[in-house]
């Protein structure tokens, strides 16, 4: 389990693999100076039923991984995260198992 540290000490515990993919998608959006909502429905390592976080380029963000090895990234997962960020709900922190279904529902090409 890794940690997304946002703002001034707000810590959100997430699976390292999910966090690695979120890091790529989130930093891409923030580098483009885009603000957006991150919907963490069902992926946090806590008892919270649902949490959404507003991300803005001016607010500090840190990605802390418990596992020191680098994750092999799934480009389809990153694509699904980026596509979801354009929706009204904002970026949906979907799991890798949900990628194919999400892309199919979005009308995007699905992984082979």
BELBEL-V951062 format. One record per pair of residues at least 24 apart in sequence whose C-alpha atoms are under 7 Angstrom apart, sorted by the first residue. I is the first residue (numbers start at 1). J is the second residue. If there is no record, write none. Layout:
i = [I | I]
j = [J | J]
This chain:
i = [1 | 2 | 2 | 2 | 3 | 3 | 3 | 4 | 4 | 4 | 5 | 5 | 5 | 6 | 6 | 6 | 7 | 7 | 7 | 12 | 13 | 13 | 14 | 14 | 14 | 16 | 16 | 16 | 17 | 18 | 20 | 21 | 21 | 23 | 25 | 25 | 25 | 30 | 30 | 33 | 36 | 36 | 37 | 37 | 37 | 38 | 38 | 38 | 39 | 39 | 39 | 39 | 40 | 40 | 76]
j = [66 | 64 | 65 | 66 | 63 | 64 | 65 | 62 | 63 | 64 | 61 | 62 | 63 | 60 | 61 | 62 | 59 | 60 | 61 | 44 | 44 | 45 | 43 | 44 | 45 | 65 | 66 | 67 | 71 | 95 | 71 | 73 | 78 | 63 | 78 | 81 | 82 | 56 | 57 | 57 | 85 | 90 | 89 | 90 | 91 | 90 | 91 | 92 | 90 | 91 | 92 | 93 | 92 | 93 | 111]
